[in-house]
Amino acid sequence: MNIRGRNKVTPEFNMSSMTDIVFLLLIFFMIASTLVSAEAIDLLLPSSTSKTTQTKNLSVSVNKDLQYFVDMKQVPKSQLETEVLSKLGNSDSRTITIRSDESVDLKHVVYIMDIANRNKIKSTLAVKSN
């Protein structure tokens, strides 16, 4: 006589509901991360159609009130060069990204570029892409 039951439980785990939950969490965090605004300098960058590559470098900014910033830290104009040199140190690829409001006169941007040229630092100008 065969006493075994016909209903055997298979030890398989269904992953479809787990992947649905993980996918929904991923979408939620992607949308939520775009809404988070970090403390930033209010700049309206000039427009350009050219593309540049993103590299790790130092950001030097000038806002419409002619305040200078090195990586989000406000620096007096007289101490700008020493602050840039201390932040960059003696690394091989010394590069700064110059960010200025579009209403700022060109002489303020040229001042930053002059600091970069004197110290043999590569400089790029950040623009808003169209």
N, C-alpha and C positions, 0 to 999 in steps of 0.2 A: 504494500500500500504506500502510495506517495503522499506524504503529509506536507510537503513544502507548499508555501503559498505562491500564488501566481503573480502577485504584485511585488515586484522587487524595486527598491529605491536605488536609483543610479546616483553614484557620488559625483555628478557633474555640477558645476556651478555656472549659472547663467550670468554672463558679464554685460549683457546689453543694457540693463537698467543702470549698472554702475557707470558705464561709459556715457550714458545720457546725462547723468548727474555731473560727472566731471566736465563734460562739454558745456553744460549750462553754467557751471562755476567759472570756467575759462572765459566764456563770453561776458559774464557779469564783471569779472575783474578787469577785462580789457576795456570795457565801457567805463567802469568806475575810475580807472587810472587816467583816462583822458580828461575826466572832469576835475581831477586834482590839479590845482595850480600852485606851483612852487613860488616862493618869494622871488620875484624877478624885477629887472629894471624895465621901466616902461619906455620902449623904443619903437619908433615906426621906421623900419629899415627901408632903404631905397629898393626899387624893383629892378630885376634883371631876368633875362631868359637863359643865362648860362648856368651850368650845374657845376658844383664843386664837391670834392670828396670830403667826408667828415673824418678828421684825425684828432687825436688827443693833443690839445694845445691850450695855451693860455688865452683867456678872453679879456680884451681891453675895450671898455665901452665909454661912450660920451653921450649923455642925454641932452635933451633940449635946454636944460638949465645950465649946461656946460659943466656938469659934474663928471669927474672921471672915476671909473670903476675898474678894478682888476679882480676878475673872477667874483663878481657881486659885492666886493668890498670897496667902499668909497675911499678914494685916495686923493689928497691934494695934488694939484698939477705940478707943484714944485718937487714932490716926492715920487712922481710917477715912474721915472726911470729907475730909481733905486728899488722900488717895489717890484717892477717887472723883472729886473735882474735877480733879485733875491728869490722870486718865485720860480724862475726858469733854472737857475743854478748853472751848472756846467754840463747839461745834457747834450747829447749829440744832435738831436733833432729839435732845435729851439725854434718854435713857431708860435706866433700870436695871431689871433683873429681879432680884427678891428671891427667893432660894432658901433655905429653912430646913428643917431636920429637923422632923418632926412632933412630936417630943418637946420641942422648944425652946419656952420660955415666950414668950408673945405680946409681952412687953415688949421683947425683943431685936429682934423684927421691927419693932415700932413705932419703935424707936430708929433703924433704917435708914430707915424711912418719914419720920421727922422730919427727917433729914438731907436727903432728897430734897425735902421740902416747903419747907424753909428756902432751898434753892438753886434752887427752881423747876425741878425735874427730875421728869419723868414716871416713875412707878414701877408695875411690875406684879409680881404674886405668882405664882411658878411652882408648879404643882400637878401631881400625877400623874393622868392621865386614866383613867377607868374603862372 
